[in-house]
């Protein structure tokens, strides 16, 4: 957020590290890193800061869950707040999570499920970090490894690696829900969506 720390989600050791960043040299101070531990076997994958500067989120690939964290921007420290499943209670198949993104209004967090092939939609309490799974929206494809929210938070582009498609959804900024537009693009094994400022 303020270019003072760089975050790294380490799946192998179930930790998220925060490294002090020297913006003049572009170097990270590895010796001064702080970290927070997730439960064993979580497999933290993608990390994202909340727009308010005091919350952060990491999705746990192996346990199919999302964790909210308190972020101390002064000292570069993280502490655990809440963890919730990204899956509906009746799902029993294999799944792993991939991408995490936060709506620009700060009220909703989105996580992709590979296996359930959906986007999990969470409402977040911006004061205490409590998470509430609203619903799961099918990505209309297989293995959504990545997705992108446009900078205004009006559309979500789901990249279905396993079915060679990028599917466009409209985002409701009031309730966080996604609705399929019927538009999609054939792309060979898409794995990342990024937006370029013009």
C-alpha positions in Angstrom: 0.0 0.0 0.0 2.7 2.5 0.9 5.7 0.7 -0.7 7.3 0.1 2.7 6.8 -3.7 2.9 6.6 -6.6 0.4 4.4 -9.5 1.2 5.0 -13.2 0.2 2.7 -16.1 0.8 4.8 -19.2 1.3 2.7 -22.3 0.7 5.5 -24.7 1.7 5.9 -23.4 5.3 2.3 -22.1 5.8 3.4 -18.6 6.5 3.0 -15.1 5.1 6.1 -13.0 5.3 6.4 -9.2 5.3 9.8 -7.9 4.1 10.9 -4.2 4.7 11.4 -2.6 1.3 14.1 -0.1 0.4 12.5 1.9 -2.4 15.8 3.6 -3.4 17.7 0.3 -3.9 14.7 -1.9 -4.7 16.1 -4.4 -2.2 14.2 -6.4 0.5 15.6 -6.7 4.0 15.3 -10.4 4.4 16.8 -10.5 7.9 14.2 -8.1 9.3 11.1 -9.9 7.9 8.1 -10.5 10.1 5.8 -13.5 9.5 2.4 -14.9 10.6 1.7 -18.6 10.7 -1.4 -20.3 9.2 -2.6 -23.7 10.5 -0.4 -26.6 9.3 -1.4 -27.7 5.8 -3.2 -24.5 4.9 -1.0 -23.7 1.9 -1.3 -19.9 1.7 -1.3 -18.9 -2.0 -2.4 -15.4 -2.9 -2.2 -12.3 -0.6 -4.0 -9.0 -1.0 -4.2 -5.8 1.0 -7.5 -4.2 1.8 -8.0 -0.6 0.5 -8.4 0.7 4.1 -4.8 -0.2 4.9 -5.5 -2.1 8.1 -6.7 -5.4 6.7 -5.3 -8.1 4.4 -6.4 -11.4 3.0 -4.8 -14.7 2.0 -6.4 -17.7 0.4 -5.3 -21.1 1.6 -4.9 -23.4 -1.4 -4.8 -26.7 0.3 -7.6 -26.2 2.8 -9.9 -24.2 0.4 -10.3 -21.3 2.8 -9.9 -17.5 3.1 -8.1 -15.9 6.1 -8.5 -12.2 7.0 -5.6 -10.5 8.9 -4.9 -7.3 10.8 -2.1 -5.3 9.1 0.1 -3.0 11.2 1.5 -0.6 8.5 3.9 1.0 11.0 5.8 -2.1 12.0 4.9 -4.4 9.1 3.2 -7.0 11.2 0.2 -9.3 10.5 -2.1 -11.1 12.9 -4.9 -13.6 12.2 -8.5 -12.6 12.4 -11.0 -15.0 10.8 -10.9 -18.0 8.5 -13.8 -19.3 6.5 -14.3 -22.0 3.8 -14.6 -21.0 0.2 -16.9 -23.9 -0.5 -20.6 -24.6 0.1 -21.2 -27.0 2.9 -22.5 -29.8 0.7 -19.5 -30.0 -1.6 -17.4 -33.2 -1.2 -15.1 -33.2 -4.3 -11.5 -32.2 -4.6 -10.7 -28.5 -4.7 -7.9 -26.0 -4.4 -8.1 -22.2 -4.3 -6.1 -19.8 -6.5 -6.7 -16.1 -6.8 -7.9 -13.5 -4.2 -9.1 -10.0 -5.1 -10.9 -7.3 -3.2 -13.7 -5.1 -4.6 -12.6 -1.4 -4.8 -15.4 -0.5 -2.4 -13.7 -2.8 0.2 -16.9 -4.6 1.1 -16.4 -7.9 -0.8 -13.6 -10.4 -1.3 -13.5 -12.9 -4.2 -11.6 -16.2 -4.3 -11.5 -18.7 -7.2 -12.1 -22.4 -6.6 -10.5 -25.0 -8.8 -12.5 -28.2 -8.6 -15.8 -26.6 -7.6 -15.1 -24.3 -10.5 -16.5 -21.2 -8.9 -15.9 -17.8 -7.5 -16.5 -17.6 -3.7 -18.0 -14.2 -2.8 -17.4 -13.0 0.8 -18.7 -9.9 2.6 -16.1 -8.5 5.0 -16.6 -6.5 8.1 -14.1 -3.7 7.5 -13.7 -3.0 11.3 -13.0 -6.5 12.7 -12.2 -8.5 9.5 -15.1 -11.0 10.0 -15.9 -12.9 6.8 -19.3 -14.1 5.6 -19.5 -16.4 2.5 -22.4 -15.0 0.6 -22.5 -17.6 -2.3 -20.5 -19.3 -5.0 -20.9 -18.3 -8.6 -20.0 -20.9 -11.3 -17.3 -19.6 -13.7 -19.0 -21.3 -16.6 -15.8 -23.3 -17.2 -13.2 -25.5 -15.6 -10.3 -24.8 -13.4 -10.5 -21.0 -12.8 -6.9 -20.5 -11.9 -7.2 -16.7 -12.1 -9.6 -13.8 -12.5 -9.5 -10.1 -12.7 -11.7 -7.3 -11.4 -11.6 -4.2 -13.5 -10.3 -1.1 -11.7 -13.8 0.3 -11.2 -15.1 -3.0 -9.9 -17.9 -3.2 -12.5 -16.8 -6.5 -14.2 -15.0 -9.7 -13.3 -13.1 -11.7 -16.0 -12.8 -15.4 -15.0 -9.9 -17.2 -16.6 -10.9 -20.9 -17.0 -7.6 -22.7 -17.6 -9.1 -26.1 -18.0 -11.7 -25.1 -20.6 -9.7 -22.5 -22.6 -12.1 -19.5 -21.9 -12.3 -16.1 -20.3 -15.9 -15.5 -19.1 -17.2 -12.0 -18.4 -19.4 -11.3 -15.3 -21.1 -8.1 -14.2 -20.5 -7.2 -10.6 -23.2 -5.8 -8.3 -21.4 -3.3 -6.1 -24.3 -3.3 -3.6 -24.5 -7.0 -2.8 -21.3 -8.3 -4.3 -23.0 -10.8 -6.5 -21.9 -11.8 -10.0 -24.1 -12.2 -13.1 -23.0 -13.8 -16.3 -23.1 -11.4 -19.3 -23.2 -14.3 -21.8 -19.9 -13.0 -23.2 -16.7 -15.1 -23.3 -13.5 -15.3 -25.2 -11.7 -18.4 -26.4 -8.1 -18.3 -25.0 -5.8 -21.3 -24.8 -5.3 -22.3 -21.1 -5.6 -18.7 -19.6 -3.8 -18.4 -16.2 -3.7 -14.6 -15.5 -5.8 -11.5 -16.1 -4.2 -8.0 -15.8 -5.4 -4.6 -16.7 -3.3 -1.9 -18.4 -3.8 1.7 -17.7 -4.1 3.7 -21.0 
